[in-house]
């Protein structure tokens, strides 16, 4: 058991004592002197009846299991010196590691690695997970994460009032726009997708995804030159040929088209930027993705000033960097971007972060690696559009779309291509309607919060 000088080390002494009482052969190594421990850590060390070694790489010799209790989630500086040497030596050994709270070196707030961190087989944390258990690269070092109750009452959350949650259906399921007996296609919204002239597959994927998520009608505004391509490939989707910006403005003038998406396959010319501004000026519920974000790389403030209606931006890291400051953790970056832009920001990746301008944020953890394929982002943008068209609030719509996107991908598995995601959505949606055991408190607003990491 590798113990540090703080409360995490105290937990290590408790683990050592309990294992020894159950007959396990246990050795304890401590960073620093035993007599310098304070508070709970000193009390836990006093109850350990065995010897204490100095923390050193040689202490790993002969170990069949290592419990890492050197540093906890509050670490805010790089690991160096003897702890670094021990963790570096541990990295080269095939011995399983169980981490207490977080693997030493993982920043609990950001998931960043502070110098080095072991690859744990199991991480045992307490009461709630921390953001570092969900955000990369920290999540990759945690292995299986087990949340253990230690007597902290649920009422603590009301006092802390954290605004971040692990993305989960239990806090947005009640807001999901399921159809009812009186529902018809006109009450489920009319989504508009601005199609591009060359990469037509992107807008087609988005349009089909919007329809799968329940939008009552979906129209693709297709350039005249590509109209035949769109019309031949899409069934159940309206395709309107466009001959210039005035025709697009005419589509927007119809108030029944209440939500619009531009970006997938749109191209990087000024026409894409003009369409985005026209959608925002018309007060539509808006999704801006891909080229519609890059189109504002030279003038991001122009975009931000135009956002006055419900809007979701869906950048990957490269697109994000063209519009926003990239300093700080992913969670911090997404929150700051949402506050700056006035839009919900869906910062994509294996640890997608969804952030609202009011400070709420959700971290997604169910996205399999197979989503790293062309077109998957277009499907996601269309899914958000479909939920916005039905009136779902932007933050909840983005969180629900991201979770369903990951769930659909997991159902497909290896060999996934973007077209598969659209076909897998009915099964993912059906699973949402199944009775749920237990559940987490809802997170409908800034003031009341969900299962929080």
C-alpha positions as a Python dict, from the first residue, in 0.01 Angstrom:
ca = {
    (1, 'X'): (0, 0, 0),
    (2, 'X'): (155, 329, -118),
    (3, 'X'): (54, 609, 120),
    (4, 'X'): (89, 983, 83),
    (5, 'X'): (112, 1247, 356),
    (6, 'X'): (-255, 1355, 346),
    (7, 'X'): (-600, 1205, 394),
    (8, 'X'): (-559, 987, 86),
    (9, 'X'): (-265, 826, 262),
    (10, 'X'): (-482, 785, 571),
    (11, 'X'): (-729, 588, 362),
    (12, 'X'): (-437, 371, 253),
    (13, 'X'): (-354, 290, 615),
    (14, 'X'): (-717, 190, 673),
    (15, 'X'): (-714, -38, 369),
    (16, 'X'): (-385, -195, 484),
    (17, 'X'): (-519, -263, 834),
    (18, 'X'): (-845, -416, 713),
    (19, 'X'): (-667, -640, 461),
    (20, 'X'): (-419, -756, 724),
    (21, 'X'): (-704, -836, 964),
    (22, 'X'): (-848, -1059, 693),
    (23, 'X'): (-524, -1251, 656),
    (24, 'X'): (-360, -1078, 361),
    (25, 'X'): (16, -1021, 369),
    (26, 'X'): (45, -642, 356),
    (27, 'X'): (334, -396, 342),
    (28, 'X'): (294, -18, 374),
    (29, 'X'): (522, 245, 221),
    (30, 'X'): (483, 611, 321),
    (31, 'X'): (590, 937, 159),
    (32, 'X'): (747, 1132, 446),
    (33, 'X'): (769, 1059, 817),
    (34, 'X'): (489, 886, 1007),
    (35, 'X'): (513, 1134, 1295),
    (36, 'X'): (443, 1425, 1060),
    (37, 'X'): (97, 1299, 967),
    (38, 'X'): (-193, 1507, 1099),
    (39, 'X'): (-562, 1472, 1172),
    (40, 'X'): (-749, 1172, 1033),
    (41, 'X'): (-438, 1049, 850),
    (42, 'X'): (-240, 1038, 1176),
    (43, 'X'): (-526, 857, 1351),
    (44, 'X'): (-548, 597, 1073),
    (45, 'X'): (-172, 543, 1076),
    (46, 'X'): (-174, 496, 1455),
    (47, 'X'): (-410, 200, 1414),
    (48, 'X'): (-179, 25, 1167),
    (49, 'X'): (15, -231, 1375),
    (50, 'X'): (285, -317, 1122),
    (51, 'X'): (606, -151, 1007),
    (52, 'X'): (614, 139, 763),
    (53, 'X'): (871, 156, 482),
    (54, 'X'): (991, 467, 305),
    (55, 'X'): (826, 522, -32),
    (56, 'X'): (1079, 404, -291),
    (57, 'X'): (1077, 209, -620),
    (58, 'X'): (1247, -90, -454),
    (59, 'X'): (943, -130, -228),
    (60, 'X'): (745, -257, -526),
    (61, 'X'): (956, -572, -545),
    (62, 'X'): (750, -883, -479),
    (63, 'X'): (414, -704, -476),
    (64, 'X'): (123, -895, -632),
    (65, 'X'): (-119, -604, -589),
    (66, 'X'): (-59, -233, -530),
    (67, 'X'): (-300, 5, -361),
    (68, 'X'): (-226, 361, -472),
    (69, 'X'): (-308, 603, -189),
    (70, 'X'): (-37, 862, -251),
    (71, 'X'): (-237, 1160, -382),
    (72, 'X'): (-611, 1218, -417),
    (73, 'X'): (-838, 1422, -643),
    (74, 'X'): (-722, 1757, -505),
    (75, 'X'): (-371, 1734, -650),
    (76, 'X'): (-294, 2063, -827),
    (77, 'X'): (78, 2040, -900),
    (78, 'X'): (299, 1806, -1104),
    (79, 'X'): (425, 1492, -931),
    (80, 'X'): (802, 1486, -900),
    (81, 'X'): (1080, 1341, -688),
    (82, 'X'): (1036, 1008, -512),
    (83, 'X'): (661, 972, -586),
    (84, 'X'): (731, 1020, -955),
    (85, 'X'): (1006, 758, -943),
    (86, 'X'): (776, 507, -771),
    (87, 'X'): (489, 562, -1014),
    (88, 'X'): (724, 545, -1312),
    (89, 'X'): (862, 214, -1183),
    (90, 'X'): (508, 87, -1131),
    (91, 'X'): (424, 164, -1493),
    (92, 'X'): (671, -96, -1615),
    (93, 'X'): (540, -380, -1397),
    (94, 'X'): (250, -616, -1475),
    (95, 'X'): (105, -573, -1126),
    (96, 'X'): (-263, -467, -1087),
    (97, 'X'): (-324, -131, -923),
    (98, 'X'): (-624, -27, -715),
    (99, 'X'): (-643, 351, -674),
    (100, 'X'): (-809, 530, -385),
    (101, 'X'): (-1019, 829, -501),
    (102, 'X'): (-820, 878, -825),
    (103, 'X'): (-494, 734, -955),
    (104, 'X'): (-218, 956, -817),
    (105, 'X'): (-140, 1227, -1068),
    (106, 'X'): (-493, 1256, -1211),
    (107, 'X'): (-640, 1601, -1150),
    (108, 'X'): (-987, 1536, -1011),
    (109, 'X'): (-1128, 1861, -1150),
    (110, 'X'): (-995, 1842, -1505),
    (111, 'X'): (-880, 1487, -1582),
    (112, 'X'): (-534, 1621, -1667),
    (113, 'X'): (-225, 1419, -1574),
    (114, 'X'): (3, 1604, -1335),
    (115, 'X'): (338, 1466, -1445),
    (116, 'X'): (256, 1094, -1436),
    (117, 'X'): (-20, 860, -1322),
    (118, 'X'): (-49, 482, -1289),
    (119, 'X'): (-284, 275, -1501),
    (120, 'X'): (-530, 148, -1241),
    (121, 'X'): (-735, -167, -1284),
    (122, 'X'): (-990, -32, -1033),
    (123, 'X'): (-1051, 311, -879),
    (124, 'X'): (-1261, 341, -564),
    (125, 'X'): (-1401, 689, -503),
    (126, 'X'): (-1655, 818, -254),
    (127, 'X'): (-2007, 966, -261),
    (128, 'X'): (-1986, 1096, -621),
    (129, 'X'): (-1743, 1075, -909),
    (130, 'X'): (-1528, 1376, -989),
    (131, 'X'): (-1497, 1531, -1338),
    (132, 'X'): (-1152, 1375, -1363),
    (133, 'X'): (-1309, 1028, -1359),
    (134, 'X'): (-1496, 1117, -1679),
    (135, 'X'): (-1269, 1357, -1869),
    (136, 'X'): (-975, 1239, -2078),
    (137, 'X'): (-702, 1148, -2025),
    (138, 'X'): (-781, 1087, -1657),
    (139, 'X'): (-1065, 847, -1735),
    (140, 'X'): (-823, 622, -1923),
    (141, 'X'): (-614, 579, -1607),
    (142, 'X'): (-904, 492, -1374),
    (143, 'X'): (-1001, 151, -1509),
    (144, 'X'): (-1332, 47, -1356),
    (145, 'X'): (-1457, 321, -1123),
    (146, 'X'): (-1653, 215, -816),
    (147, 'X'): (-1842, 476, -611),
    (148, 'X'): (-1849, 370, -246),
    (149, 'X'): (-2088, 525, 10),
    (150, 'X'): (-1912, 647, 323),
    (151, 'X'): (-2204, 806, 508),
    (152, 'X'): (-2211, 1148, 341),
    (153, 'X'): (-2580, 1255, 333),
    (154, 'X'): (-2747, 1347, 3),
    (155, 'X'): (-2833, 1688, 152),
    (156, 'X'): (-2468, 1788, 108),
    (157, 'X'): (-2542, 1832, -262),
    (158, 'X'): (-2798, 2101, -186),
    (159, 'X'): (-2534, 2299, 2),
    (160, 'X'): (-2263, 2248, -259),
    (161, 'X'): (-2499, 2307, -555),
    (162, 'X'): (-2262, 2174, -821),
    (163, 'X'): (-2367, 2247, -1179),
    (164, 'X'): (-2204, 1956, -1361),
    (165, 'X'): (-2346, 1610, -1417),
    (166, 'X'): (-2251, 1283, -1574),
    (167, 'X'): (-2479, 1279, -1879),
    (168, 'X'): (-2755, 1028, -1812),
    (169, 'X'): (-3119, 987, -1923),
    (170, 'X'): (-3245, 1005, -1567),
    (171, 'X'): (-3217, 1383, -1560),
    (172, 'X'): (-3350, 1466, -1910),
    (173, 'X'): (-3585, 1172, -1976),
    (174, 'X'): (-3889, 1360, -1836),
    (175, 'X'): (-3827, 1646, -2081),
    (176, 'X'): (-3798, 1417, -2383),
    (177, 'X'): (-4065, 1503, -2646),
    (178, 'X'): (-4248, 1170, -2673),
    (179, 'X'): (-4555, 1186, -2898),
    (180, 'X'): (-4897, 1151, -2740),
    (181, 'X'): (-5245, 1056, -2859),
    (182, 'X'): (-5316, 1410, -2982),
    (183, 'X'): (-4983, 1448, -3158),
    (184, 'X'): (-4959, 1490, -3534),
    (185, 'X'): (-4674, 1579, -3765),
    (186, 'X'): (-4742, 1952, -3751),
    (187, 'X'): (-4717, 1959, -3373),
    (188, 'X'): (-4379, 1786, -3380),
    (189, 'X'): (-4200, 2071, -3555),
    (190, 'X'): (-4061, 2129, -3901),
    (191, 'X'): (-3683, 2108, -3931),
    (192, 'X'): (-3488, 2273, -4211),
    (193, 'X'): (-3144, 2149, -4321),
    (194, 'X'): (-2929, 2364, -4549),
    (195, 'X'): (-2768, 2125, -4797),
    (196, 'X'): (-2434, 2170, -4973),
    (197, 'X'): (-2363, 2134, -5343),
    (198, 'X'): (-2074, 1886, -5327),
    (199, 'X'): (-2069, 1687, -5002),
    (200, 'X'): (-2438, 1604, -5018),
    (201, 'X'): (-2414, 1300, -4792),
    (202, 'X'): (-2357, 1514, -4481),
    (203, 'X'): (-2687, 1703, -4505),
    (204, 'X'): (-2872, 1385, -4602),
    (205, 'X'): (-2746, 1209, -4289),
    (206, 'X'): (-2846, 1506, -4074),
    (207, 'X'): (-3193, 1525, -4227),
    (208, 'X'): (-3261, 1155, -4175),
    (209, 'X'): (-3137, 1177, -3816),
    (210, 'X'): (-3369, 1472, -3744),
    (211, 'X'): (-3660, 1267, -3874),
    (212, 'X'): (-3560, 962, -3667),
    (213, 'X'): (-3552, 1174, -3352),
    (214, 'X'): (-3911, 1275, -3413),
    (215, 'X'): (-3926, 1598, -3613),
    (216, 'X'): (-4270, 1593, -3779),
    (217, 'X'): (-4141, 1725, -4110),
    (218, 'X'): (-3789, 1775, -4242),
    (219, 'X'): (-3697, 1986, -4543),
    (220, 'X'): (-3359, 1993, -4714),
    (221, 'X'): (-3285, 2321, -4892),
    (222, 'X'): (-3077, 2189, -5182),
    (223, 'X'): (-2870, 2390, -5429),
    (224, 'X'): (-3030, 2373, -5774),
    (225, 'X'): (-2726, 2190, -5911),
    (226, 'X'): (-2760, 1907, -5657),
    (227, 'X'): (-3139, 1884, -5637),
    (228, 'X'): (-3159, 1554, -5827),
    (229, 'X'): (-2903, 1392, -5595),
    (230, 'X'): (-3099, 1489, -5283),
    (231, 'X'): (-3439, 1408, -5429),
    (232, 'X'): (-3333, 1063, -5549),
    (233, 'X'): (-3168, 967, -5220),
    (234, 'X'): (-3426, 1088, -4968),
    (235, 'X'): (-3770, 945, -4903),
    (236, 'X'): (-3995, 1096, -4640),
    (237, 'X'): (-3781, 1412, -4653),
    (238, 'X'): (-3897, 1720, -4845),
    (239, 'X'): (-3635, 1853, -5089),
    (240, 'X'): (-3665, 2214, -5205),
    (241, 'X'): (-3438, 2340, -5484),
    (242, 'X'): (-3280, 2678, -5419),
    (243, 'X'): (-3182, 2935, -5677),
    (244, 'X'): (-3007, 3195, -5463),
    (245, 'X'): (-3023, 3346, -5116),
    (246, 'X'): (-3369, 3495, -5167),
    (247, 'X'): (-3515, 3146, -5204),
    (248, 'X'): (-3353, 3043, -4875),
    (249, 'X'): (-3492, 3353, -4704),
    (250, 'X'): (-3836, 3260, -4834),
    (251, 'X'): (-3809, 2917, -4669),
    (252, 'X'): (-3714, 3084, -4341),
    (253, 'X'): (-4009, 3322, -4364),
    (254, 'X'): (-4248, 3032, -4299),
    (255, 'X'): (-4288, 3026, -3921),
    (256, 'X'): (-4385, 2660, -3931),
    (257, 'X'): (-4020, 2580, -4005),
    (258, 'X'): (-3918, 2639, -3648),
    (259, 'X'): (-3568, 2484, -3637),
    (260, 'X'): (-3278, 2493, -3880),
    (261, 'X'): (-2933, 2343, -3926),
    (262, 'X'): (-2649, 2465, -4142),
    (263, 'X'): (-2295, 2333, -4161),
    (264, 'X'): (-2276, 1966, -4265),
    (265, 'X'): (-2123, 1962, -4613),
    (266, 'X'): (-2211, 2331, -4657),
    (267, 'X'): (-1871, 2453, -4779),
    (268, 'X'): (-1656, 2735, -4642),
    (269, 'X'): (-1767, 3023, -4865),
    (270, 'X'): (-1954, 3336, -4757),
    (271, 'X'): (-2282, 3172, -4855),
    (272, 'X'): (-2259, 2941, -4553),
    (273, 'X'): (-2196, 3232, -4320),
    (274, 'X'): (-2487, 3425, -4472),
    (275, 'X'): (-2722, 3129, -4426),
    (276, 'X'): (-2622, 3095, -4060),
    (277, 'X'): (-2685, 3465, -3999),
    (278, 'X'): (-3017, 3448, -4185),
    (279, 'X'): (-3135, 3155, -3970),
    (280, 'X'): (-3040, 3339, -3652),
    (281, 'X'): (-3199, 3662, -3771),
    (282, 'X'): (-3523, 3473, -3836),
    (283, 'X'): (-3528, 3362, -3473),
    (284, 'X'): (-3520, 2992, -3552),
    (285, 'X'): (-3410, 2727, -3305),
    (286, 'X'): (-3065, 2674, -3452),
    (287, 'X'): (-2788, 2416, -3481),
    (288, 'X'): (-2456, 2532, -3626),
    (289, 'X'): (-2206, 2260, -3713),
    (290, 'X'): (-1888, 2202, -3913),
    (291, 'X'): (-1842, 2456, -4195),
    (292, 'X'): (-2094, 2697, -4040),
    (293, 'X'): (-1856, 2734, -3743),
    (294, 'X'): (-1536, 2760, -3944),
    (295, 'X'): (-1703, 3025, -4163),
    (296, 'X'): (-1680, 3263, -3866),
    (297, 'X'): (-1315, 3189, -3782),
    (298, 'X'): (-1209, 3541, -3879),
    (299, 'X'): (-1501, 3713, -3706),
    (300, 'X'): (-1639, 3504, -3419),
    (301, 'X'): (-1793, 3810, -3254),
    (302, 'X'): (-2018, 3851, -3556),
    (303, 'X'): (-2161, 3508, -3484),
    (304, 'X'): (-2194, 3561, -3110),
    (305, 'X'): (-2374, 3893, -3157),
    (306, 'X'): (-2628, 3726, -3384),
    (307, 'X'): (-2727, 3451, -3137),
    (308, 'X'): (-3052, 3560, -2977),
    (309, 'X'): (-3269, 3251, -3014),
    (310, 'X'): (-3214, 2897, -2878),
    (311, 'X'): (-2891, 2777, -3041),
    (312, 'X'): (-2655, 2480, -3016),
    (313, 'X'): (-2298, 2489, -3150),
    (314, 'X'): (-2142, 2146, -3214),
    (315, 'X'): (-1766, 2188, -3267),
    (316, 'X'): (-1490, 1932, -3251),
    (317, 'X'): (-1162, 2050, -3101),
    (318, 'X'): (-1029, 2199, -3427),
    (319, 'X'): (-1344, 2399, -3497),
    (320, 'X'): (-1361, 2506, -3134),
    (321, 'X'): (-1008, 2648, -3152),
    (322, 'X'): (-1107, 2870, -3445),
    (323, 'X'): (-1371, 3046, -3238),
    (324, 'X'): (-1281, 3021, -2871),
    (325, 'X'): (-1000, 3038, -2616),
    (326, 'X'): (-853, 2689, -2561),
    (327, 'X'): (-692, 2747, -2221),
    (328, 'X'): (-799, 2543, -1919),
    (329, 'X'): (-967, 2206, -1892),
    (330, 'X'): (-1222, 2082, -2144),
    (331, 'X'): (-1497, 2148, -1893),
    (332, 'X'): (-1374, 2502, -1832),
    (333, 'X'): (-1334, 2570, -2206),
    (334, 'X'): (-1685, 2456, -2292),
    (335, 'X'): (-1842, 2655, -2009),
    (336, 'X'): (-1652, 2969, -2102),
    (337, 'X'): (-1746, 2929, -2469),
    (338, 'X'): (-2115, 2890, -2383),
    (339, 'X'): (-2104, 3202, -2169),
    (340, 'X'): (-1921, 3398, -2440),
    (341, 'X'): (-2142, 3292, -2729),
    (342, 'X'): (-2480, 3276, -2557),
    (343, 'X'): (-2532, 2929, -2710),
    (344, 'X'): (-2523, 2577, -2574),
    (345, 'X'): (-2181, 2441, -2671),
    (346, 'X'): (-2147, 2070, -2749),
    (347, 'X'): (-1770, 2014, -2751),
    (348, 'X'): (-1731, 1675, -2914),
    (349, 'X'): (-1493, 1390, -2837),
    (350, 'X'): (-1480, 1064, -2646),
    (351, 'X'): (-1556, 1280, -2341),
    (352, 'X'): (-1803, 1519, -2502),
    (353, 'X'): (-1891, 1815, -2280),
    (354, 'X'): (-2225, 1994, -2316),
    (355, 'X'): (-2229, 2340, -2156),
    (356, 'X'): (-2504, 2600, -2120),
    (357, 'X'): (-2459, 2978, -2088),
    (358, 'X'): (-2594, 2963, -1730),
    (359, 'X'): (-2303, 2741, -1619),
    (360, 'X'): (-2465, 2396, -1628),
    (361, 'X'): (-2254, 2126, -1789),
    (362, 'X'): (-2278, 1756, -1864),
    (363, 'X'): (-1993, 1516, -1937),
    (364, 'X'): (-2072, 1222, -2162),
    (365, 'X'): (-1907, 883, -2115),
    (366, 'X'): (-2091, 632, -2334),
    (367, 'X'): (-1935, 709, -2674),
    (368, 'X'): (-1750, 407, -2817),
    (369, 'X'): (-1437, 449, -3028),
    (370, 'X'): (-1624, 334, -3339),
    (371, 'X'): (-1781, 682, -3361),
    (372, 'X'): (-1450, 808, -3500),
    (373, 'X'): (-1577, 782, -3857),
    (374, 'X'): (-1685, 1029, -4124),
    (375, 'X'): (-2044, 1144, -4097),
    (376, 'X'): (-2107, 1056, -3734),
    (377, 'X'): (-2098, 1424, -3640),
    (378, 'X'): (-2351, 1506, -3914),
    (379, 'X'): (-2588, 1249, -3764),
    (380, 'X'): (-2542, 1403, -3419),
    (381, 'X'): (-2616, 1755, -3549),
    (382, 'X'): (-2935, 1625, -3710),
    (383, 'X'): (-3038, 1454, -3387),
    (384, 'X'): (-3005, 1780, -3194),
    (385, 'X'): (-3205, 1954, -3466),
    (386, 'X'): (-3486, 1698, -3445),
    (387, 'X'): (-3522, 1748, -3070),
    (388, 'X'): (-3509, 2128, -3097),
    (389, 'X'): (-3781, 2119, -3361),
    (390, 'X'): (-4006, 1943, -3109),
    (391, 'X'): (-3947, 2213, -2849),
    (392, 'X'): (-3694, 2043, -2623),
    (393, 'X'): (-3473, 2296, -2443),
    (394, 'X'): (-3127, 2333, -2606),
    (395, 'X'): (-2918, 2203, -2314),
    (396, 'X'): (-3134, 1898, -2259),
    (397, 'X'): (-3170, 1840, -2635),
    (398, 'X'): (-2793, 1842, -2682),
    (399, 'X'): (-2735, 1611, -2384),
    (400, 'X'): (-3006, 1368, -2497),
    (401, 'X'): (-2876, 1360, -2855),
    (402, 'X'): (-2520, 1292, -2741),
    (403, 'X'): (-2626, 1007, -2512),
    (404, 'X'): (-2851, 846, -2774),
    (405, 'X'): (-2574, 886, -3033),
    (406, 'X'): (-2334, 691, -2810),
    (407, 'X'): (-2595, 431, -2719),
    (408, 'X'): (-2684, 369, -3085),
    (409, 'X'): (-2315, 334, -3170),
    (410, 'X'): (-2261, 82, -2890),
    (411, 'X'): (-2546, -128, -3028),
    (412, 'X'): (-2369, -144, -3366),
    (413, 'X'): (-2012, -202, -3251),
    (414, 'X'): (-1718, -277, -3483),
    (415, 'X'): (-1770, -194, -3848),
    (416, 'X'): (-1990, 106, -3774),
    (417, 'X'): (-2043, 363, -4049),
    (418, 'X'): (-2247, 678, -4006),
    (419, 'X'): (-2548, 545, -4197),
    (420, 'X'): (-2582, 268, -3937),
    (421, 'X'): (-2641, 520, -3660),
    (422, 'X'): (-2966, 644, -3810),
    (423, 'X'): (-3096, 287, -3837),
    (424, 'X'): (-2995, 204, -3479),
    (425, 'X'): (-3179, 499, -3325),
    (426, 'X'): (-3520, 326, -3292),
    (427, 'X'): (-3367, 61, -3063),
    (428, 'X'): (-3191, 328, -2858),
    (429, 'X'): (-3515, 523, -2827),
    (430, 'X'): (-3710, 211, -2731),
    (431, 'X'): (-3463, 141, -2451),
    (432, 'X'): (-3534, 488, -2310),
    (433, 'X'): (-3898, 396, -2258),
    (434, 'X'): (-3818, 82, -2058),
    (435, 'X'): (-3889, 97, -1681),
    (436, 'X'): (-3587, 219, -1488),
    (437, 'X'): (-3467, 88, -1154),
    (438, 'X'): (-3357, 348, -902),
    (439, 'X'): (-3279, 675, -1074),
    (440, 'X'): (-3105, 1001, -1016),
    (441, 'X'): (-3248, 1338, -915),
    (442, 'X'): (-3338, 1565, -1205),
    (443, 'X'): (-3123, 1852, -1333),
    (444, 'X'): (-3379, 2077, -1501),
    (445, 'X'): (-3221, 2408, -1405),
    (446, 'X'): (-2914, 2580, -1266),
    (447, 'X'): (-3052, 2565, -913),
    (448, 'X'): (-3127, 2192, -878),
    (449, 'X'): (-2870, 1937, -979),
    (450, 'X'): (-2836, 1572, -1082),
    (451, 'X'): (-2601, 1287, -1014),
    (452, 'X'): (-2287, 1490, -1015),
    (453, 'X'): (-1934, 1364, -1074),
}
